[in-house]
Structure formats: C-alpha cells, structure tokens
Amino acid sequence: DLVRVVRTPEGQLVVDKTGKQNGRGAYLCRQRSCWEAALTGRQLGKALKMEVGAREQQVLRAAIEQEFGPPAPAAG
C-alpha cells in the first residue's frame, strides 16, 4: 500500500490521502524508513520537481508522526 505525496499547482507539498488530488505526485511506501529517506534524500524533490525545504519537511514530519507515532528514542 502506497501513500501519494503531491506538489499542488500552488507549489505546496501535501499528503494526498485520497490519491486523487490535483498536482504532481510521488508515492511512498507505508514504512517509517521510506518517509525518513524522503526527508534526507533528494529523490522526492526530483520526483516532484520542487525544493523540499524546511516547510515541506515539517509537513512530512507531521505525516510521519500521524501515521507511525513519535520516533523511538535513540539507543545509547
């Protein structure tokens, strides 16, 4: 099962839970590791043809916490 992330025509990054929102989309799997990789890598920005800046990262982090809960504390 995949989740669609969209760059809207207005240039905003949103998580598209319906899978039908207008805009350029990319799909992420429903694993925390995929979402974390989207935050750190450049692939999502390339797929959406946009810069994934601080605001977009904040949207993704909120979606991660909503879907998976808060991150596990670091072992150490």
Long-range contacts (C-beta under 8 A, 24 or more apart in sequence): 1-29, 1-30, 2-27, 2-28, 2-29, 2-30, 3-27, 3-28, 3-29, 3-30, 3-63, 3-67, 5-38, 5-44, 5-48, 5-60, 6-48, 7-48, 7-49, 7-50, 11-50, 13-48, 13-50, 13-52, 13-55, 13-56, 13-59, 13-60, 14-59, 15-59, 15-60, 15-63, 24-48, 24-49, 30-67, 32-64, 32-68, 32-71, 35-60, 35-63, 35-64, 35-67, 35-68, 36-64
